[in-house]
Amino acid sequence: MRTLGVLKRYPAVLVTVVALGGVLLLLAVGEEPVAASVATVYAAAFVAWTLVGMVRDVLRGHVGLDILAVVAMVATLAVGEYLASLIIVLMLSGGEALEDYASHRAKRDLSALLDRSPRIAHVLTHSQASDADTTEDVPVDEVRVGDVLLVRPSEIVPVDGVLLTATGSFDESSLTGESMPVSREAGGEVLSGAVNGARAVRIRAVRRSADSQYQQIVALVHAAEKSRAPVVRLADRFAIPFTAVALVLAGAAWGISGDPTRFAEVLVLATPCPLLIAAPVAFLGGLSRAAKAGVIIKGGAVIEQLARVRSAAFDKTGTLTQGSPTLVDVRPAPGVTAEELLMLAASAEQYSSHVLAAGIRSAAADRGLVLRAASEASEVATNGVTAVVDGRTVVVGKPAYVASVAPETVRPTLSTGEAAAYVAVDGRFAGVLILADAARPEAPAVVSWLRRNGVEDVMMLTGDVRSTAEAIGDQVGIEDIHADLLPPQKVQLAGEFEPRPIMMVGDGVNDAPVLAAADIGIAMGARGATAAGDAAAVVILVDSLAKVVDAVSIGRHTLRVALTAIWIGIGLSIGLMLIAMTGLIPAVVGALVQEVVDLATILYALRALRGPRSTLGSAT
């Protein structure tokens, strides 16, 4: 039944199978002239149909390998090897089915992400008349921010939300690759795509469906599936030399033997399926393997760039560091109390997206300080924020930014790993808040692995002050440090740096310009709904820098498999053609052997789904 279903989906295969069966039946009953006529007419019609497709390809500027198959079919018909011609037709018409099968195997983990996309949400509404909650099922696209949703046991969370139930357990493996369930408490963020545990929970939607984590991952997967890997174009470039070699060998065999049949016997072993199918299958396998590991790679072109990367640049805050700095000291200027300084700074930082702002707000909350709302607020990205709080103009940010309104700003001495947020109030320097953001424990191993595995230069690009940047650089093993940078300066450095390709790793928000400027932009998108990371070519869904190593390892393994599959196809075909030049392989046998070569090459390409485990302790 399954075979019948395949034949129905691919009518050209069905017609070819019927034609081949009919020819064999005619031969069995002794009607060889009729069998030859049927085979010749059908093969000729298929050649004409193929030629029309070839002309269309040439008009689009694409020269492919179908010419070999056409010449082989014409040659086999010309010398009376009509069974071999039909086998070639079967191979070409079945190429689409074979490619679909291999592609389905290669992208099974990508498909699993798409198939699990939530479609329905249970929205809770409170009835005043009955003083009870009622549930209404709505399409997930109609969920609004602020809606309260019921998520039943084992259901997929439909949109990003905040947990209202006291506690909950969620399986986030489809998002992060982490196999163990994670626990959340009331107020914790729950990401769409996570699978609820054994008890029903309530969440409040904080993002629409289109903006939620899982839907953005799905969008990335769709984009990755539609991309055309450059190695496929590389396979196309093999077309002309491979065709020339095949024709030369076939012509030489004919010339040496004086037998035109030898020309056909050689060419039937030069069919192009390994080149046309193996490379895209390998790249789909690499994309699928990366997705399973919690790394979304936006297409085959990115995989090739990752495989060839020679330089790497890292942002500091949230990339090389934990990204959650904590307040360790408050140093007010004369005439300002520590409590007043922290309250005013935290009130202004309510309007900042900088990672230090979260640490300042958290410290104020821990001390029980009540924050004030600002009547006006504005932020200059990577520099600081200005807000009018209780009629006072509060400026919080980098020393140069604060010094522009308070020239007497004083820079304190900082210890290793510390960062400072400078504060001015009404044009006067008000003090400094000292925060510490520890380096990620895996960062030194990542930097070391990159250097051991062919990445020649590793540098840090940060907007932070040099003293803090150098302290983190010492901890993680980076000596080439560029500090006090504005976004345009980061872009300029990434564009000028050699050798290339260069990989830039950042947080996906503040680093969007430089991620776009680098050959490969990698966004640490594990926190919040940053998965789409339009500027990034790679999005890491797990809050671990070690996934950079996974991305590079998978890229290298995938490219290696794709190129090896191509060379296996070429090598076996040329080797068999050389044998066929001696007359040891009849045309029908050669056509069947080439089918085996095709299958072997494509099965090898599926090795991209697996590979050596990328560990920080060894080369891959």
HUMO-V893432 format. One line per field, one symbol per residue. ss: DSSP state (2 for helix, 1 for strand, 0 for the rest). phi: phi as a letter, one per 20 degrees, with the letter a starting at -180 (. if undefined). psi: psi as a letter, one per 20 degrees, with the letter a starting at -180 (. if undefined). Layout:
# HUMO-V893432
ss->???
phi->???
psi->???
This chain:
# HUMO-V893432
ss->02222222202222222222222222220002222222222222222222222222222000000222222222222200022222222222202222222222220222222220000111111110000111111112220000011110000100001110001111102222000001111000110000110000111110002220222222222222220002222222222222222222222222222002222222200000222222222222222222220011100222222222001111022222100001111111000002222222222220000022222222222200000001111111000111111001111110222220000000000000011111111001111111110010002222222222000011111000022222222222000111000022222222220000011111000002222220011111000000000000011100000222222222222222222222222222222222220000002222222222222222222222200000000000
phi->.ffffffffcfffgffffffffffffffeneffffffffffffffffffffffffffffendddefffffffffffffdnefffffffgffffeffffffffffffdffffffffeffccceeeceeffelbeddcecgffefdgofededfgmeeffbfbdfefgbbccedffednffefdecdgnfedefnfdfeecfcdcdfdbfgfeegffffgfffgfffefdffffffffffgfffffffffffffffffemdfffgfffffedfeggffdfffffffffffffffencedeofgfgffffdgcccccfefndfdfncfdfdaccffgncefffffffffffffdddfffffffffffffemfeedeefbbbcdgmdrccbedlndeddcrfgfffffdcgegdeeedegneccdeccclncfdqcddcccffffefgfffffgffdnefcccddbefffffffffgffdnddedddleegffffffffefcedfddddbendfegfffffffceddfdfdmedffkgfeecceedfbfffffgffffgfffffffffffffffffffgffffffenedffffffffffffgfffffffffffcrffedfebed
psi->ggghhghhhnhhggggggggggghghhhjjmgggghgggggghghhgggghghggggghjjooajhhghghgggghhhjjmhghghhggggghihgggggghhgghkhhghhgghjpqhqqoppqpphgilqpqpppqqhiipqpiqpqporpjqpphrprpphqgrqpqojhigiiphpqqqqrpiqppqqiqpqbiqqrqqppiqrghirgghhgghgggghhiqoqhhghghhiigghggggghggghggggghjohhhghhghijkqjhhhhhgghgghhgggggghhjkoopmrhhhghghhjpiqpqprfpifhrhjmqqpiqpnqrpipqgggghggghghihjqjqhhhghggghgghjkpoqqqqhqqqpopigaqpqopkjpopppbqghghhhinhjppprpqrpjqqppqpqpljqpiapppqpoqqphighhggggghikiohpprpoqirqgggghghghhikphnporkqrghhgggghhiqqrrqppppaiifhjgghhhhqhopopnkhpamjhhmhiqhpppipmpihiggggggggggghggghhgghgggggggghhhghhijiorggggghhhggggggghhhhiihhrrqpoqiirq.
